[in-house]
Amino acid sequence: MDETQTQQAESSNDTAYADIYSEDGSIRADYLDRIDRFIEEEDVEALAEAVAPLHESELGDLIETLEAGSRRQLVLLLGDRFDFSALTEVDEGIRLDIIDALPNDQIAVAGQALDSDDAVYILEDLGEEDQAEILAKLPFTERIRLRRSLDYPEESAGRRMQTEFVAVPPYWSVGQTIDYLRDSEDLPDSFAQIFVIDPTFHLVGAVDLDRLLRTPRPVKVEEIMHETRHAIPAEMDQEEAAQIFEQYDLLSAAVVDENERLVGGLTIDDVVDVIQEEAEEDLKRLGGVGDEELSDSVLETTKSRFTWLLINLATAVMASFVIGLFDATISQMVALAVLMPIVASMGGNAGTQTMTVAVRALATRELSIYNAARIIRRELTVGFINGIVFAIVMGVVASLWFGDFALGCVIATAMVINMVCAALAGIFIPLMLDRFGADPAIASSVFVTTVTDIVGFFAFLGLAAWWFSI
């Protein structure tokens, strides 16, 4: 393709993108209307032409934007022309809804065109009977590969790996290897490494593709290979595997079984998905919404949020009980009722800040027993400094607001106490939960909020009761 043809192709792609997406990155309303019209009229050719320019991720965006009935109909109408890899880009609920509407024969045919990791991603959500029926329709070699991946635990490296990889013996020359790559049809679509194995399929090394292409043909592979120091066990949790990629800046890595035999490879595109999923999961758990997705029904969303709201109600009752202990003091001075939410709110926000940093650091293994003491000292100091600053500000405001210097001193002291306790709770609670095997992302927020509310109310009202009783 010459320069003019290349420019024409790029211009055509830009035009197609502009016809589909608006400037803010959302799908254009007129494009959606066209898709809906083609689906309603069952105009298969027009529908196929309209979605042809879409990347699999963009097709996933389109599917998520359509109504449930239109999603299923789009896939059914396109048939063999539908890119099933787009189903790896949508919410689990939407994916299951579409797959349930398809015959297993169609899924089996589509699965043969997918990379093994994408096929596993789709099959793992199905029931065992459907899995068995679909696998039975696949060629023997592909069936064995997918079955092996499905046998590994959920969210493990074995579930994420590609079973298509390039492996050669160490005694091959560079020329033999290059000829093999040119002639073989059973290769992954893209790869950055060639693995080196012995006759028993044990991993002995790897060769980067750029090194291979720069080496003269007569040179043996064993002379240019390097040891694979970062081979990933198939049983390893996918989050730990992602951390290895991040730490060592890997583009790909070998996956080995319990006997150190090569069974697959992990690539950076899969790891990016893992990092995004894990970060999203932690964020949702901090908010108490579990594995909720935008495609969930009202009932499913209500159920997923109910438990933590119930726990929050219990902790709120505990905080109210503390307030009830000082009802006589509050009745004597209404200003206390006006000011006490400020103390609790500031402590809650400070605690949440510390907790968020701690939970994420625990998830990425940046916070451990070796540096915990230093981090605790840092957070304690930050809490104390912020407490002093906001104590001065709020003390002045309260004194001017209610014309009572003593009240300003009380809220200032309570502010310092609660900010320091909030910092300690924000770091200690995630550490303790992690130490006892609980997920800090799930439970930390409830306990931190409870501590800051109770400490804040007790400190402010207790100091007020003591001060004004003198």
N, C-alpha and C positions, 0 to 999 in steps of 0.2 A: 504493500500500500504506500503510494507516494504522499508527499506533504499535503497536496491539495485534497486528496481523498481523506486523509486523516483529519484535516480541518473541517471538511464537510461532515464527517461522522460525528466529530465533537459538537459541531453546531446543531446537528440533528438530535443528539442526546440532550443538549441544553434546551432545545425547543420542546422535546417530549417531556422533560422534567417540569418546565414552566407550565405546560398544559395540565399537569397532574397536581403539582404542589403550588401553594400560594407563597408569598414572600416570608411569612412567619413559620413555614415548614409544615403547615397542616394541609391535608388533602383538599383540593378545591371542590366547592359544592357542585359546580357544573359537571366535574368529572364523576363525582359520586352519582349524580342524577343520570348520567349516561350509563354507568355500570348498572344501576337499578333498572333502567329501561331495558337494557340488553338481557338482564336476568328475567325480567317479567315477560319479555317477548320471546325468550329462549333462543335468542340470536347468538348461537355458539361462535360463529366466525367473528362477528363484531366484538364479542366479549373477549375472545382469545387475542385479537389484535389490540384491544384496549389495555390489557394487562401485560402484554408481551414486553414492554420496555421496563417493567418493574423488577428491581432486585428482590431477592427473597425476603429481605427485611421490610421492604416497601410493600410487597404483597401481603406480608403479615400485618402491616399498619392498615391496609385496606380492609382485610378480613375483620380486624377488631372494630373498625369504624362501621361496618355494615350491620344491619339487624340480623338476629339469629337465623331466621328463615332464609335470608338472602345469602348468608355465609355458606350454609349447607348447599343451597342451590348452585352457587358459583362453582363449588368444588365438583359437584355432580355433573354440571354441564360441561366443564372443561375436560373432565375425565383424564385421559393420559397426558393431556397438555398442561395439567395443573402441576406446578412445582411444589412437591410435598415438603421440601425443605423449609418452605414458608411456615409450616405448622410448628417448627421449632422456635419461631419468633413471636408466638402468641401466648396468651394466658393459658394455664392448664385447663381451666373450665371450658374455654372456647375450643381448645384442641380436642378435648374429650367429646364435646358436643358434635363436632364435625366428624370425628372418627366413628362415633357410634352410628352416624347416619350412612356410613359407607359400608359396602360389602367387603368381607375379608379378602375376597379375590382381588379387588382393586387395591387394597392396602398392600397385599403381597407383591403385586406387580410394581407398585410405586416404590416399595422398599428396596427392590433390586437396583433401582437407579440412584439410591441415596448412599452417601458415605455411611459407614457402619455406625459411627457415633450418632448421626442424625436418626438412623433407623432405630437404634436402641432408645433414643430420647422419646420417640413416638410410641414404640412398643411397650415401654416400661409402665405406661399409664393404663394399659389394657388388663383385663382379667386373665387369669392363667389359661382358661379355655380358648379365648380368642388368640392369645399369644401362641399357643400350641398349634392352632389351626392355621394361622398365618405362616408360622415357621415351617410347617409341614409342606407348604406350597413353594418353598424356596429351594434353590439348588443346594446340594448336600454341603459343599464347602462354606457357602454363605450362611446356611442354617447353623452349622457348628460354631462359626465365629460369633454370630449374634447370641446364640444360646449361652456361650461362655461369658460374654459381657453381661448378659441379664442375670447370670448366677452370682455376680459380684454384688456386694451390699449397695443399697441406694446411696447416692452422693459420695461414691468412692471413685478413685481414679480409674478403676476397671470399667465403671459405667460410662465414663467420659472419653475413654481412649478410642482411637481409630485402630481397627484391627488390620487395616490395609497399611502396609509399610514396606520399605525397601531394605532388604538384608542380604548381605553377600559374605562369602567366606574370606578369611584374611589372606589366603594365598592367591586370590585373584589379582590380576594386574588392573591398573587404572583403565587401560584400553578395554579389557573384558567387561569391566563394570559399566563403562559408558555405552558399549555396544548392547549390553543387557538392558540398560535404561531406554535405549532407542527402540529395541525390538519387542520388549515385553509389553503386553496389553493389560496385564493385571497389576497396575501400579496406582497409587493414590493420585488424585488430581493435582495436588501440590505437596511438596515436601522440601525440607531444608537440610535434612541429615540422612545419611545412609548408615544403617547399623551393621556392625560386623559381628558374626556369630560363629560358634564352632559347630561341629557336626551334630551335637545334641541340642542345638538351639540356645545354648547359654550365651549370654551377651558378653562379648570381650572388648568391644570398643565402638567407636562411631567416627564417621568422616563427614565433615561439613561439605556441602555441595560446592562452595566456592573453592575450597582447597582441592577437591577432586578435579575440577575443571582446569586448574592452574598447574597440575602436575603432569609430567610426561607420561605417555601411555605405558611404557614398559615397567614403571615403578609398581611394586606390590602394594596392595591396600594396607597391609600390616605395617608398612613403613611410614604411612602418613596418618594412620588412625590415632585417635586419642582415647584415653580411658573415659568411660561414661561415669563420672563421679556422682552424677545426679540422677541415676536411674530411680524410678518411682515405683514402689510396690503397688500392685493392683488393688490391694485392700486398703491403701492409705486414703484418708478422708480427702475429698476434693479441695477443701479449703487449705489443708496442709500442702497439697501438691501445688496449689496456686501460690502459696508463700515461697516455695522453692523456686518457682519461675521468677517471682518478683525479686528474690534475694540475689539470684545468680544471672538475671537478665537473659533467660533462656527463650529461644524461639520454638524449640521442641525438645522432648525428652522421651527416653525409652520407658516403657512400662513392663515390669517383670512380675512373674508369679512367685509363689513361695519357694520355688526351687531355683530362682534366679534365671528362669528361661524367659526369653523375649515373647511377649504376647500382644504387644501393641505399642502405640505411641500417642503422646499428648502433644497438642499443638497450641500455639499462643492464642488462636481465635477461640478455642474452647475455654482456655484459662481466663480470658477476658470476660466471657459469659459467667464463669464461676465467680469471679471477683465481684461482678455487678450483682449477681443473685445473692451472694453472701452479705454484701453491704446493704442491699435492700431488705434482706431478712432481718438483719440487726436493727435497722431503722424502724421497721414495722414492730418488732418485738419491744423496742424501747417505748413505742406508743401504745403497746398493749393490744395490737390488732392481729397478732399471730401471722398466719400465712394467707391473709385475706388478699383477694385480687379484685380488680375493677370489674371483672366479668361476673363476680359472685352475685347470687340473688339476694333479695332483701332478707330472707330468712337465714341464709348462710352467713351474711354479714352481721346480722343481729346476734346470732349464736356465738360467732367468733369474738365479739366484743363484750358479751354479757358477763363472762366470768371475771374479767379484770375490772369491769365497772362495779361488780358486786364486791370485790375485794377493796376497791377504792371507797365504796360506801362504808364498809366496816372500819377502814382507817379514818374516814371522816367522822364517824361516830366517836372513835377514840379521842380525836382532837376536840370534838364538841364536849366530851366528858371533862376534859381538862378545863375548858372554858367554864363549864358548870361549877367547878370547884371555887371559882372566883365570882360567882354571880352577884354576891353582896357588894364586892368592890366595884364591879361594873355599874351596878345600880346607883352607887354613890357618885360615880364620875363617868358620865356618858362619853367623854372624850376617849376613854380607853377602848370602847367598842368601835369608835371611828378609826383609831390608829392601829389596833392589833392585827388587822389583815395585812398591813404594810410589812410588819416584821416577818410574818409567816411567808408572805409572797416573796420577799427578797431572799429569805433563806432557801425557799424552794427553788428559785431560779439559780442561785449560786450552787446549790447541791446538784441540780440537773446538769449544769455546765461541767462540773467535776466528774460526775457520773458518766456523762457521754464520752469524755476523753478517756476515762478509765476503761469503760466497756470496749471501746474501739481498740485501745492499746492491748487489752487482753486478747481480743479476737485476732489481732495481727502478731501476737507474741512479743510485742515491744515492751510490755509490762510483765515482769516476773519477780520472783522472790529476791533476785540479785539487785534489782534497782528499786524495789518497792519502798524501802525506807527513804531514799532520796526523793521519790515522787510524793510520798506522804508529807515530808517536810516542806516541799515546795508548795503543795496545795494548802497546807496549814498556814504558811506564811502569806500566800495570796489571799486566803480567806480572812486572815487577821487584818491585812492592809486594806482590803476592800471594806471590811467591817468598820474600821476606823474612819475611812473617808465618808462612807454613807451614814455612819453614826453622827458625824459632825453636821452633815447636810440635813438629816432628818431631825436632829436635836434642835437645830436653829429653826427649821420650819415649824415643828411642833410648839416650840416656845413662843414664836410670833403668832401662830394660828390661834392658840388657846390662851395666850398671855400667862403661861405658867412655866417658869424656868425649870422647876423640879420635874415636871412631866417630860420636858425635853431631855433632861439627864437620864430619866428612866428608859425612854425609848432608845436613846443612843446606846446605853449599856446593853439593853436587850438585843439591839441590832448586832453589836460586836459578838456577843455570845452565840447568837443563832448563825451568823455567817461562818464563824469558826467551826461550829458543830456541823453545819451543812457541808463544809469542805471535807471534814473527817468522814462524815457519812457517805459522801459521794465517792470517796476512794476506798474506804474500808468495806462497805457493803458489797460492791462488786468483787473485791478480793476474797472476801469470806465465802461468797456464793460460789466463786470459781474453785476455791480450795475444797469445798464439800461436793463438788461435781455438779452443781446446779448451773443453769445458763444465766449469766449475769444480765444479758440483754432482756430476758423475760421478766425477772423479778425485781431488779434493782430499783426501778422508778417508783414502785409502790412503797418499798421500805424507806427509800430516801425521802419521799414526800411525807411519809408518816413521821419520820424523825424530825424533819424541819418544822412541820406544823406543831407537833407536841412541844418541842423545845422552844419554838418561838412564842407560842401562847403562854407556856409555863413561865418562861423567863420574863416576858413583859408584864403579865398579870401578877406574877409572884413578886417581882420587884416593886410594882406599883402598890400592891397590898402592904408590903413591908414598909415602903417609904412613907406612905400616907397614914400608916398607923403609928408612926413615931410621934 
